[in-house]
Amino acid sequence: MTAGLPSPYSFGGDFGSRVVGASIHAGHDVRPEVADLLELDEATRLREEDPHTDRIAAGCDARVVAHRSRFEVDLNRERHEAVYLTEEDSWGLQVWRDHPPAGLIERSLRIHDQFYADLAARLDRLARAGPFVVFDVHSYNHRRDGAAAPHAPAEGNPDVNVGTGSMPETWRVVADAFVVTLGQAEAGGRALDVRENIRFEGRGFPRWVHRRYPDTGCALALEFKKTFMDEWTGVVDEEHLADLAAALRRTVPSVLRALEKAA
């Protein structure tokens, strides 16, 4: 642990549970040596992270939360791309003032290595007991043209994008049950628009789950549109956020029933 900072990630709840909620882009902390080299100002960095996704996933019995920023190490990328080094790695953003030294990069990658080792120790035990589901909870911006610009069109930007790009067909019934159940929920006073693979299909974390647990692990990459907050000011709509957390929690019984059918 770096002095003055909490651990890079934490595990909570009951890892005997069949449903694990993970929020691996929720973190904002960075080590001082990283902060000293960042070109991104803090407000931009926060806007590009996934704040409050740990609160959306809080109703899951088992929880995984990252506390370090994706701009220190991205736990949703494969190891070789987990530290953003070029603007192509970070969707056009200039992350660094100067190229980070090899030692800094290696210290960040050690967090990536340790995270997956610690997670595997928990999920290996869970897999030995039977099939399980991971809710890989993220959020995405839909007002990228500026605070005063129109929102991105709803047609291509669902309230919740369910990414299943690496999911084995074994788990199709699980994904279908999730989409139907979450789509019956309301948040912010209206029904949720829940669709599959519209904006995102999932990246390194769900791929890792499906590689390591091809017969027991189903990972759904969930991207919640940032309608629960103002992505430019950071102000949260607490009621809307609570609605989303409750809606996600209500999917668990139907997901578990589907999991039993698929297993």
Salt bridges, closest charged atoms under 4 A:
GLU33 OE2 - ARG31 NH2 2.96
GLU33 OE2 - ARG107 NE 2.84
GLU42 OE2 - HIS28 NE2 2.83
GLU48 OE1 - ARG144 NH2 2.86
GLU49 OE1 - HIS28 ND1 2.54
GLU49 OE2 - ARG45 NH1 3.19
ASP50 OD2 - HIS25 ND1 3.58
ASP50 OD2 - HIS138 ND1 3.23
ASP61 OD1 - ARG249 NH1 3.57
GLU72 OE2 - ARG31 NH1 3.04
GLU72 OE2 - ARG68 NH1 2.69
ASP74 OD1 - HIS25 NE2 2.57
ASP74 OD2 - ARG70 NH2 3.63
ASP74 OD2 - ARG77 NE 3.61
GLU78 OE2 - ARG211 NH1 3.22
GLU81 OE2 - ARG203 NH2 3.33
GLU106 OE2 - ARG79 NH2 3.69
ASP113 OD1 - ARG79 NE 2.73
ASP124 OD2 - ARG212 NH2 2.94
ASP136 OD1 - HIS138 NE2 2.73
ASP159 OD2 - ARG190 NH1 2.85
GLU169 OE2 - ARG172 NE 3.89
ASP176 OD1 - ARG172 NH1 2.85
ASP193 OD2 - ARG195 NH2 2.77
GLU196 OE2 - ARG172 NH2 2.72
ASP230 OD1 - ARG143 NH1 3.17
GLU238 OE1 - ARG55 NH2 2.57
